[in-house]
């Protein structure tokens, strides 16, 4: 691990008779495209937005990622979750690999805006194996509640009310060499890496 994770003291629980405060902070583990791939994905998102007349704003290049495990929404950053996630990440051994995405479509949503995403097959088995290994480590570290039963690797481009059918796009590939523990400030479109782990094996 190149950066030591550190979390702020969790907020005090709400007093009896008062509604709990709305979450302000999110934690998740993810892989990010390299800078060149991120710029290509951002440009592709803008092209697809214009082609389909979408109104949703594309995610900024630096926020494009593949979520491996969501670790919860909180009021303030819980240091215990950060420490347990770090302990889990240290247990994971995987070699670097290439991943690629070559189609775009909307994910169905029960209500509200739908994620418009990139999907693919190239290297996805390796990505799924990384997610599985990390999930096992999270369970062993006391974070089993955050291990999702299913995993559909994708890069979210934007959110929109329209439902866009699956379509091929120019493939975007990059080499996955690390995964990251990320702190997201909800509603502020800001991601802060708390720690990074290089793939090895």
Number of C-alpha atoms within 10 A of each C-alpha: 15 8 10 11 17 16 15 11 11 13 12 10 9 10 8 7 6 7 8 12 12 9 14 15 18 20 25 20 23 20 20 22 24 17 12 13 18 21 16 16 27 20 15 19 24 16 12 17 19 11 9 11 10 19 13 17 13 23 18 17 21 15 20 24 20 19 21 26 20 16 23 15 19 18 16 17 24 20 15 14 18 24 16 18 25 24 16 21 25 14 14 21 15 17 13 16 15 14 19 18 24 16 17 25 19 22 17 14 11 7 7 11 17 21 22 30 21 27 23 21 12 16 17 19 12 17 23 16 12 18 22 20 17 24 23 16 23 25 16 14 18 14 17 14 10 15 20 14 7 8 14 13 21 19 23 25 29 23 21 19 16 18 18 19 10 15 11 13 15 12 15 20 21 18 15 20 18 18 21 22 25 24 22 20 19 14 8 9 10 13 15 13 16 17 21 21 18 19 17 11 8
